[in-house]
Amino acid sequence: MKYLRSFGLFWWNFIVGDDWRVAAGLAVALGLTSLLTHEGVNAWWLLPIAIVLLLTGSLWRETRQSS
């Protein structure tokens, strides 16, 4: 059981890392891209925009907290 818990914690730290908002936003963006693609929309542009917005928001929060 110890190994299973360690394995789960590793993946949690690897995926979520320091900012859970980025991980949640990326999951939402992936889900929305999948839904739009399933409906026949050419949604390749959604993920790059989401990544830029999520990283910008994360950097803004961190720089605001440190000053």
C-alpha positions in Angstrom: 0.0 0.0 0.0 2.9 2.3 0.7 4.2 2.0 -2.9 0.7 2.7 -4.3 0.5 5.9 -2.2 4.0 7.0 -3.2 3.1 6.4 -6.8 -0.1 8.4 -6.5 1.7 11.3 -4.8 4.4 11.3 -7.5 1.8 11.7 -10.2 -0.1 14.3 -8.2 3.0 16.4 -7.8 4.0 15.9 -11.4 0.7 16.9 -12.9 -0.5 19.5 -10.4 2.8 20.8 -9.2 2.8 24.1 -7.5 -0.4 25.6 -9.0 -3.6 23.6 -9.0 -5.3 26.4 -11.0 -3.1 25.7 -14.1 -3.8 22.0 -13.9 -7.5 22.5 -13.5 -7.6 25.1 -16.4 -5.7 22.8 -18.6 -8.1 19.9 -17.9 -11.0 22.2 -18.7 -9.3 23.3 -21.9 -8.6 19.7 -23.0 -12.2 18.8 -22.3 -13.6 21.7 -24.2 -11.3 21.1 -27.1 -12.4 17.4 -27.2 -16.1 18.4 -27.0 -15.7 21.0 -29.8 -13.8 18.6 -32.0 -16.4 15.9 -31.4 -19.1 18.4 -32.6 -17.1 19.0 -35.8 -15.5 22.3 -34.9 -11.8 22.8 -35.9 -10.6 23.7 -32.4 -6.9 23.4 -32.7 -6.5 27.0 -31.6 -8.1 26.6 -28.2 -5.2 24.9 -26.4 -2.4 27.4 -27.4 -4.6 30.3 -26.3 -5.5 28.5 -23.0 -1.9 27.7 -22.3 -0.8 31.3 -22.8 -3.7 32.6 -20.6 -3.0 30.1 -17.9 0.7 30.8 -17.8 0.2 34.5 -17.8 -2.3 34.3 -14.9 0.1 32.1 -13.0 3.0 34.4 -13.5 0.9 37.4 -12.6 -0.2 35.8 -9.3 3.3 34.8 -8.4 4.8 38.3 -9.1 2.0 40.0 -7.2 2.6 37.8 -4.2 6.3 38.3 -4.1 6.2 42.1 -4.2 
